[in-house]
Amino acid sequence: MLTKRIIPCLDVIKGRVTKGVKFKNNIDLGDPVEMSIRYSDGGADELVFYDITASAEHRPIDIGMVEAVARAVRIPFAVGGGISTLADMERVILAGAEKVSVNSLAVRNPSIIAEGAKAFGSQCIVLGMDPVKSVRCPSGYEITTRGFRDFTGMDAVEWAKRAVDLGAGEIVVNSVDADGTRGGFELGITRLVADAVPVPVVASGGAGMPEHFVTVFDEAHADAAIVAGMIHTGDYTIADIKAVMNAAGIPTRMSW
């Protein structure tokens, strides 16, 4: 069995890491570079950064932050938010990111996935999706964009499959319903997407205790899982999460 990845997520607003619940009421948690170093040293497999207001504010991502993180850590990281063109992707990759995450842009312009995959390789292109439960779509989940501001009418599973056909090398399933609640990952949509596509699927939204990671890997077939609030607040560490995973027989990059 391949090792399962634990990926801290840092939502950045105006150069500071924040965390909210269901994309609302974000509070300041600290400096992204300092937190990146702490998580890298603490056993994170990768990192992901979202400049979460860039798309809504129609501005480019903070390249200075990307460069600072690249200088500070030696693990792969992905960046999303404010990516509007192929040139934006190139700037982010040249600044040191290994992966570029597209979300709202890809919905508006799906060809950016194919263009990015052709230019930089599928392994660099991550589709981020923000699904919400909906009776309007066959899978029961609808894609939202612009930080849960817009409802698209697009079925989440069909969108994931189309994105992979276009060249996406990884899918991040960020459940709007579970985001920040700490009640556990949204297993339904994660499993549906993981079983529908041949690329790695990353579960995101809802982690509150180490046991939630065991469940999402065992029951929802995720390849990786994102963690945020439960480690940002110091309630748990990455070592705590991996210790519980190892005890449950789930392989990790490090044994604790």
Disulfide bonds with the S-S distance in Angstrom:
none
